[in-house]
């Protein structure tokens, strides 16, 4: 599974209640633009695109799969982790 540019080692800041969350803005995070360039996307994903520089075109049936991996660090050392496809 290919990585999502700009999402590697992205910190999740704690909110007011102590919960951690990442906000996904599709136009910013999932489409090429100011946050990341089309060329930085995995070649396997780019190869299937049928409409310009869009990873959600007919060639991909207008969807992508995203594997989410979470790691908790303490002083830069992983202490817990989980993933969900």
N, CA, C and O atoms as a Tinker XYZ file with bonds, in Angstrom:
   340  protein
     1  N      0.848000   -1.168000    0.000000    73     2
     2  CA     0.000000    0.000000    0.000000    64     1     3
     3  C      0.901000    1.242000    0.000000    63     2     4     5
     4  O      1.895000    1.292000    0.725000    81     3
     5  N      0.556000    2.213000   -0.795000    73     3     6
     6  CA     1.355000    3.417000   -0.947000    64     5     7
     7  C      1.089000    4.402000    0.184000    63     6     8     9
     8  O      0.010000    4.420000    0.775000    81     7
     9  N      2.084000    5.206000    0.467000    73     7    10
    10  CA     1.946000    6.224000    1.497000    64     9    11
    11  C      1.222000    7.461000    0.989000    63    10    12    13
    12  O      1.174000    7.709000   -0.216000    81    11
    13  N      0.676000    8.213000    1.883000    73    11    14
    14  CA     0.004000    9.468000    1.568000    64    13    15
    15  C      1.008000   10.591000    1.824000    63    14    16    17
    16  O      1.384000   10.814000    2.975000    81    15
    17  N      1.453000   11.302000    0.787000    73    15    18
    18  CA     2.487000   12.325000    0.967000    64    17    19
    19  C      2.125000   13.330000    2.057000    63    18    20    21
    20  O      0.990000   13.800000    2.136000    81    19
    21  N      3.099000   13.646000    2.882000    73    19    22
    22  CA     2.899000   14.629000    3.933000    64    21    23
    23  C      2.319000   14.079000    5.218000    63    22    24    25
    24  O      2.198000   14.814000    6.199000    81    23
    25  N      1.954000   12.796000    5.241000    73    23    26
    26  CA     1.338000   12.227000    6.434000    64    25    27
    27  C      2.276000   11.332000    7.228000    63    26    28    29
    28  O      1.873000   10.764000    8.244000    81    27
    29  N      3.513000   11.197000    6.786000    73    27    30
    30  CA     4.462000   10.386000    7.533000    64    29    31
    31  C      4.879000   11.149000    8.785000    63    30    32    33
    32  O      5.228000   12.328000    8.712000    81    31
    33  N      4.843000   10.490000    9.906000    73    31    34
    34  CA     5.278000   11.062000   11.185000    64    33    35
    35  C      4.609000   12.393000   11.487000    63    34    36    37
    36  O      5.261000   13.337000   11.935000    81    35
    37  N      3.314000   12.466000   11.243000    73    35    38
    38  CA     2.553000   13.687000   11.522000    64    37    39
    39  C      2.075000   13.650000   12.970000    63    38    40    41
    40  O      1.401000   12.699000   13.366000    81    39
    41  N      2.409000   14.667000   13.769000    73    39    42
    42  CA     1.988000   14.651000   15.180000    64    41    43
    43  C      0.493000   14.918000   15.329000    63    42    44    45
    44  O     -0.113000   15.618000   14.518000    81    43
    45  N     -0.080000   14.351000   16.370000    73    43    46
    46  CA    -1.485000   14.574000   16.712000    64    45    47
    47  C     -1.511000   15.377000   18.011000    63    46    48    49
    48  O     -1.317000   14.813000   19.088000    81    47
    49  N     -1.749000   16.686000   17.921000    73    47    50
    50  CA    -1.735000   17.509000   19.134000    64    49    51
    51  C     -2.904000   17.175000   20.056000    63    50    52    53
    52  O     -3.978000   16.779000   19.605000    81    51
    53  N     -2.673000   17.342000   21.344000    73    51    54
    54  CA    -3.723000   17.094000   22.331000    64    53    55
    55  C     -4.712000   18.251000   22.336000    63    54    56    57
    56  O     -4.320000   19.417000   22.280000    81    55
    57  N     -5.988000   17.921000   22.402000    73    55    58
    58  CA    -7.036000   18.928000   22.485000    64    57    59
    59  C     -7.264000   19.344000   23.928000    63    58    60    61
    60  O     -6.532000   18.927000   24.826000    81    59
    61  N     -8.275000   20.159000   24.144000    73    59    62
    62  CA    -8.583000   20.674000   25.478000    64    61    63
    63  C     -8.910000   19.558000   26.468000    63    62    64    65
    64  O     -8.596000   19.668000   27.653000    81    63
    65  N     -9.536000   18.487000   25.990000    73    63    66
    66  CA    -9.915000   17.375000   26.871000    64    65    67
    67  C     -8.821000   16.323000   26.969000    63    66    68    69
    68  O     -9.032000   15.271000   27.573000    81    67
    69  N     -7.643000   16.591000   26.379000    73    67    70
    70  CA    -6.552000   15.632000   26.423000    64    69    71
    71  C     -6.616000   14.574000   25.342000    63    70    72    73
    72  O     -5.762000   13.688000   25.299000    81    71
    73  N     -7.612000   14.644000   24.465000    73    71    74
    74  CA    -7.722000   13.690000   23.368000    64    73    75
    75  C     -6.876000   14.172000   22.201000    63    74    76    77
    76  O     -6.716000   15.373000   21.984000    81    75
    77  N     -6.346000   13.228000   21.464000    73    75    78
    78  CA    -5.518000   13.549000   20.306000    64    77    79
    79  C     -6.314000   13.292000   19.034000    63    78    80    81
    80  O     -7.020000   12.290000   18.920000    81    79
    81  N     -6.191000   14.213000   18.079000    73    79    82
    82  CA    -6.934000   14.062000   16.828000    64    81    83
    83  C     -6.185000   14.718000   15.679000    63    82    84    85
    84  O     -5.482000   15.712000   15.865000    81    83
    85  N     -6.344000   14.152000   14.497000    73    83    86
    86  CA    -5.842000   14.751000   13.267000    64    85    87
    87  C     -7.042000   15.126000   12.415000    63    86    88    89
    88  O     -7.984000   14.347000   12.268000    81    87
    89  N     -6.997000   16.301000   11.868000    73    87    90
    90  CA    -8.065000   16.751000   10.995000    64    89    91
    91  C     -7.653000   16.496000    9.551000    63    90    92    93
    92  O     -6.565000   16.892000    9.133000    81    91
    93  N     -8.512000   15.841000    8.798000    73    91    94
    94  CA    -8.264000   15.602000    7.381000    64    93    95
    95  C     -9.126000   16.568000    6.586000    63    94    96    97
    96  O    -10.352000   16.567000    6.704000    81    95
    97  N     -8.480000   17.383000    5.782000    73    95    98
    98  CA    -9.169000   18.279000    4.858000    64    97    99
    99  C     -8.907000   17.705000    3.467000    63    98   100   101
   100  O     -7.811000   17.874000    2.932000    81    99
   101  N     -9.893000   17.028000    2.872000    73    99   102
   102  CA    -9.649000   16.327000    1.610000    64   101   103
   103  C     -8.994000   17.172000    0.524000    63   102   104   105
   104  O     -8.057000   16.710000   -0.126000    81   103
   105  N     -9.458000   18.383000    0.316000    73   103   106
   106  CA    -8.886000   19.219000   -0.747000    64   105   107
   107  C     -7.416000   19.526000   -0.482000    63   106   108   109
   108  O     -6.645000   19.691000   -1.427000    81   107
   109  N     -7.019000   19.605000    0.773000    73   107   110
   110  CA    -5.632000   19.906000    1.126000    64   109   111
   111  C     -4.792000   18.641000    1.267000    63   110   112   113
   112  O     -3.660000   18.594000    0.786000    81   111
   113  N     -5.333000   17.623000    1.919000    73   111   114
   114  CA    -4.538000   16.460000    2.299000    64   113   115
   115  C     -4.570000   15.310000    1.299000    63   114   116   117
   116  O     -3.621000   14.528000    1.240000    81   115
   117  N     -5.625000   15.188000    0.520000    73   115   118
   118  CA    -5.771000   14.030000   -0.356000    64   117   119
   119  C     -5.618000   14.338000   -1.836000    63   118   120   121
   120  O     -5.574000   13.422000   -2.658000    81   119
   121  N     -5.536000   15.611000   -2.186000    73   119   122
   122  CA    -5.343000   16.004000   -3.580000    64   121   123
   123  C     -4.051000   16.800000   -3.707000    63   122   124   125
   124  O     -3.708000   17.547000   -2.790000    81   123
   125  N     -3.325000   16.664000   -4.812000    73   123   126
   126  CA    -2.096000   17.430000   -4.982000    64   125   127
   127  C     -2.386000   18.929000   -5.007000    63   126   128   129
   128  O     -3.420000   19.369000   -5.509000    81   127
   129  N     -1.466000   19.688000   -4.463000    73   127   130
   130  CA    -1.632000   21.144000   -4.406000    64   129   131
   131  C     -0.548000   21.748000   -3.548000    63   130   132   133
   132  O      0.620000   21.384000   -3.678000    81   131
   133  N     -0.912000   22.665000   -2.674000    73   131   134
   134  CA     0.057000   23.359000   -1.827000    64   133   135
   135  C      0.724000   22.425000   -0.808000    63   134   136   137
   136  O      1.893000   22.611000   -0.471000    81   135
   137  N     -0.017000   21.421000   -0.316000    73   135   138
   138  CA     0.516000   20.544000    0.730000    64   137   139
   139  C      1.467000   19.476000    0.192000    63   138   140   141
   140  O      2.401000   19.073000    0.886000    81   139
   141  N      1.233000   19.011000   -1.049000    73   139   142
   142  CA     2.109000   17.983000   -1.625000    64   141   143
   143  C      1.978000   17.992000   -3.144000    63   142   144   145
   144  O      0.974000   18.443000   -3.695000    81   143
   145  N      3.004000   17.490000   -3.801000    73   143   146
   146  CA     3.060000   17.488000   -5.262000    64   145   147
   147  C      2.709000   16.114000   -5.820000    63   146   148   149
   148  O      2.980000   15.096000   -5.184000    81   147
   149  N      2.115000   16.084000   -6.996000    73   147   150
   150  CA     1.744000   14.845000   -7.677000    64   149   151
   151  C      2.939000   13.921000   -7.811000    63   150   152   153
   152  O      2.802000   12.707000   -7.661000    81   151
   153  N      4.100000   14.475000   -8.090000    73   151   154
   154  CA     5.308000   13.670000   -8.283000    64   153   155
   155  C      5.726000   12.928000   -7.017000    63   154   156   157
   156  O      6.436000   11.927000   -7.105000    81   155
   157  N      5.304000   13.394000   -5.840000    73   155   158
   158  CA     5.679000   12.734000   -4.586000    64   157   159
   159  C      4.776000   11.545000   -4.268000    63   158   160   161
   160  O      5.056000   10.784000   -3.341000    81   159
   161  N      3.701000   11.381000   -5.025000    73   159   162
   162  CA     2.794000   10.260000   -4.817000    64   161   163
   163  C      3.410000    8.987000   -5.383000    63   162   164   165
   164  O      4.112000    9.031000   -6.393000    81   163
   165  N      3.155000    7.876000   -4.750000    73   163   166
   166  CA     3.706000    6.593000   -5.176000    64   165   167
   167  C      3.387000    6.340000   -6.656000    63   166   168   169
   168  O      2.251000    6.553000   -7.081000    81   167
   169  N      4.368000    5.892000   -7.441000    73   167   170
   170  CA     4.146000    5.634000   -8.869000    64   169   171
   171  C      3.004000    4.657000   -9.148000    63   170   172   173
   172  O      2.354000    4.755000  -10.189000    81   171
   173  N      2.749000    3.717000   -8.234000    73   171   174
   174  CA     1.652000    2.760000   -8.434000    64   173   175
   175  C      0.297000    3.467000   -8.444000    63   174   176   177
   176  O     -0.614000    3.053000   -9.161000    81   175
   177  N      0.164000    4.521000   -7.658000    73   175   178
   178  CA    -1.094000    5.270000   -7.625000    64   177   179
   179  C     -1.181000    6.177000   -8.845000    63   178   180   181
   180  O     -2.237000    6.276000   -9.471000    81   179
   181  N     -0.078000    6.839000   -9.188000    73   179   182
   182  CA    -0.079000    7.732000  -10.353000    64   181   183
   183  C     -0.380000    6.970000  -11.639000    63   182   184   185
   184  O     -1.044000    7.501000  -12.529000    81   183
   185  N      0.098000    5.731000  -11.747000    73   183   186
   186  CA    -0.080000    4.947000  -12.971000    64   185   187
   187  C     -1.542000    4.680000  -13.276000    63   186   188   189
   188  O     -1.909000    4.583000  -14.447000    81   187
   189  N     -2.378000    4.561000  -12.275000    73   187   190
   190  CA    -3.787000    4.257000  -12.495000    64   189   191
   191  C     -4.660000    5.462000  -12.749000    63   190   192   193
   192  O     -5.832000    5.313000  -13.092000    81   191
   193  N     -4.114000    6.658000  -12.587000    73   191   194
   194  CA    -4.919000    7.866000  -12.776000    64   193   195
   195  C     -5.264000    8.046000  -14.248000    63   194   196   197
   196  O     -4.402000    7.920000  -15.118000    81   195
   197  N     -6.516000    8.339000  -14.515000    73   195   198
   198  CA    -6.955000    8.520000  -15.896000    64   197   199
   199  C     -7.285000    9.977000  -16.219000    63   198   200   201
   200  O     -7.435000   10.323000  -17.391000    81   199
   201  N     -7.399000   10.819000  -15.226000    73   199   202
   202  CA    -7.774000   12.222000  -15.431000    64   201   203
   203  C     -6.754000   13.143000  -14.782000    63   202   204   205
   204  O     -6.847000   13.443000  -13.592000    81   203
   205  N     -5.784000   13.588000  -15.565000    73   203   206
   206  CA    -4.770000   14.528000  -15.088000    64   205   207
   207  C     -4.096000   14.027000  -13.817000    63   206   208   209
   208  O     -3.807000   12.837000  -13.689000    81   207
   209  N     -3.849000   14.927000  -12.888000    73   207   210
   210  CA    -3.146000   14.598000  -11.647000    64   209   211
   211  C     -4.158000   14.461000  -10.515000    63   210   212   213
   212  O     -4.198000   15.284000   -9.601000    81   211
   213  N     -4.972000   13.415000  -10.588000    73   211   214
   214  CA    -6.037000   13.193000   -9.615000    64   213   215
   215  C     -6.047000   11.729000   -9.198000    63   214   216   217
   216  O     -6.334000   10.862000  -10.023000    81   215
   217  N     -5.740000   11.432000   -7.932000    73   215   218
   218  CA    -5.722000   10.040000   -7.491000    64   217   219
   219  C     -7.112000    9.434000   -7.304000    63   218   220   221
   220  O     -7.228000    8.256000   -6.965000    81   219
   221  N     -8.173000   10.226000   -7.521000    73   219   222
   222  CA    -9.538000    9.734000   -7.341000    64   221   223
   223  C    -10.306000    9.771000   -8.661000    63   222   224   225
   224  O    -11.460000   10.198000   -8.698000    81   223
   225  N     -9.669000    9.327000   -9.738000    73   223   226
   226  CA   -10.305000    9.358000  -11.054000    64   225   227
   227  C    -10.957000    8.010000  -11.377000    63   226   228   229
   228  O    -10.931000    7.087000  -10.563000    81   227
   229  N    -11.536000    7.913000  -12.568000    73   227   230
   230  CA   -12.205000    6.688000  -12.992000    64   229   231
   231  C    -11.266000    5.483000  -12.937000    63   230   232   233
   232  O    -11.692000    4.377000  -12.605000    81   231
   233  N     -9.997000    5.693000  -13.260000    73   231   234
   234  CA    -9.037000    4.600000  -13.234000    64   233   235
   235  C     -8.898000    3.949000  -11.868000    63   234   236   237
   236  O     -8.486000    2.792000  -11.775000    81   235
   237  N     -9.236000    4.675000  -10.806000    73   235   238
   238  CA    -9.209000    4.152000   -9.442000    64   237   239
   239  C    -10.621000    3.970000   -8.890000    63   238   240   241
   240  O    -10.813000    3.779000   -7.690000    81   239
   241  N    -11.608000    4.033000   -9.794000    73   239   242
   242  CA   -13.016000    3.927000   -9.402000    64   241   243
   243  C    -13.384000    4.977000   -8.354000    63   242   244   245
   244  O    -14.209000    4.733000   -7.473000    81   243
   245  N    -12.757000    6.151000   -8.465000    73   243   246
   246  CA   -13.039000    7.324000   -7.638000    64   245   247
   247  C    -12.793000    7.092000   -6.148000    63   246   248   249
   248  O    -13.400000    7.752000   -5.305000    81   247
   249  N    -11.908000    6.160000   -5.830000    73   247   250
   250  CA   -11.613000    5.902000   -4.420000    64   249   251
   251  C    -10.165000    5.452000   -4.244000    63   250   252   253
   252  O     -9.488000    5.105000   -5.212000    81   251
   253  N     -9.712000    5.462000   -3.021000    73   251   254
   254  CA    -8.399000    4.956000   -2.636000    64   253   255
   255  C     -8.553000    4.283000   -1.273000    63   254   256   257
   256  O     -9.457000    4.619000   -0.508000    81   255
   257  N     -7.679000    3.344000   -0.978000    73   255   258
   258  CA    -7.642000    2.747000    0.349000    64   257   259
   259  C     -6.559000    3.447000    1.151000    63   258   260   261
   260  O     -5.517000    3.819000    0.613000    81   259
   261  N     -6.808000    3.621000    2.413000    73   259   262
   262  CA    -5.862000    4.295000    3.289000    64   261   263
   263  C     -5.591000    3.406000    4.490000    63   262   264   265
   264  O     -6.519000    3.017000    5.198000    81   263
   265  N     -4.344000    3.086000    4.721000    73   263   266
   266  CA    -3.938000    2.322000    5.900000    64   265   267
   267  C     -3.473000    3.327000    6.942000    63   266   268   269
   268  O     -2.543000    4.094000    6.694000    81   267
   269  N     -4.107000    3.329000    8.092000    73   267   270
   270  CA    -3.760000    4.265000    9.161000    64   269   271
   271  C     -2.951000    3.521000   10.212000    63   270   272   273
   272  O     -3.398000    2.513000   10.759000    81   271
   273  N     -1.763000    4.027000   10.484000    73   271   274
   274  CA    -0.913000    3.468000   11.530000    64   273   275
   275  C     -0.708000    4.539000   12.594000    63   274   276   277
   276  O     -0.336000    5.672000   12.289000    81   275
   277  N     -0.953000    4.167000   13.836000    73   275   278
   278  CA    -0.772000    5.083000   14.957000    64   277   279
   279  C      0.346000    4.568000   15.846000    63   278   280   281
   280  O      0.415000    3.377000   16.148000    81   279
   281  N      1.215000    5.468000   16.260000    73   279   282
   282  CA     2.289000    5.111000   17.180000    64   281   283
   283  C      2.347000    6.144000   18.290000    63   282   284   285
   284  O      2.334000    7.347000   18.029000    81   283
   285  N      2.409000    5.680000   19.514000    73   283   286
   286  CA     2.603000    6.558000   20.657000    64   285   287
   287  C      4.086000    6.535000   21.006000    63   286   288   289
   288  O      4.678000    5.467000   21.160000    81   287
   289  N      4.680000    7.717000   21.130000    73   287   290
   290  CA     6.101000    7.829000   21.439000    64   289   291
   291  C      6.288000    8.476000   22.795000    63   290   292   293
   292  O      5.513000    9.346000   23.195000    81   291
   293  N      7.309000    8.052000   23.490000    73   291   294
   294  CA     7.711000    8.673000   24.747000    64   293   295
   295  C      9.190000    8.983000   24.625000    63   294   296   297
   296  O     10.030000    8.083000   24.661000    81   295
   297  N      9.501000   10.255000   24.482000    73   295   298
   298  CA    10.887000   10.645000   24.286000    64   297   299
   299  C     11.453000   10.125000   22.978000    63   298   300   301
   300  O     12.646000    9.834000   22.890000    81   299
   301  N     10.607000   10.004000   21.956000    73   299   302
   302  CA    11.041000    9.503000   20.660000    64   301   303
   303  C     11.094000    7.994000   20.551000    63   302   304   305
   304  O     11.451000    7.465000   19.498000    81   303
   305  N     10.746000    7.291000   21.615000    73   303   306
   306  CA    10.765000    5.826000   21.627000    64   305   307
   307  C      9.333000    5.308000   21.529000    63   306   308   309
   308  O      8.490000    5.686000   22.343000    81   307
   309  N      9.038000    4.444000   20.543000    73   307   310
   310  CA     7.679000    3.901000   20.434000    64   309   311
   311  C      7.306000    3.071000   21.669000    63   310   312   313
   312  O      8.056000    2.191000   22.090000    81   311
   313  N      6.131000    3.372000   22.239000    73   311   314
   314  CA     5.660000    2.628000   23.410000    64   313   315
   315  C      4.348000    1.896000   23.141000    63   314   316   317
   316  O      3.955000    1.025000   23.917000    81   315
   317  N      3.660000    2.247000   22.035000    73   315   318
   318  CA     2.426000    1.578000   21.663000    64   317   319
   319  C      2.141000    1.868000   20.195000    63   318   320   321
   320  O      2.642000    2.842000   19.633000    81   319
   321  N      1.334000    1.016000   19.585000    73   319   322
   322  CA     0.983000    1.230000   18.199000    64   321   323
   323  C     -0.217000    0.408000   17.784000    63   322   324   325
   324  O     -0.570000   -0.579000   18.428000    81   323
   325  N     -0.836000    0.831000   16.696000    73   323   326
   326  CA    -1.982000    0.127000   16.145000    64   325   327
   327  C     -2.130000    0.537000   14.690000    63   326   328   329
   328  O     -1.586000    1.560000   14.274000    81   327
   329  N     -2.860000   -0.251000   13.917000    73   327   330
   330  CA    -3.132000    0.111000   12.525000    64   329   331
   331  C     -4.510000   -0.367000   12.134000    63   330   332   333
   332  O     -5.033000   -1.332000   12.691000    81   331
   333  N     -5.092000    0.325000   11.163000    73   331   334
   334  CA    -6.407000   -0.031000   10.644000    64   333   335
   335  C     -6.444000    0.235000    9.152000    63   334   336   337
   336  O     -6.077000    1.326000    8.714000    81   335
   337  N     -6.884000   -0.747000    8.352000    73   335   338
   338  CA    -6.973000   -0.533000    6.903000    64   337   339
   339  C     -8.215000    0.258000    6.543000    63   338   340
   340  O     -8.453000    0.532000    5.367000    81   339
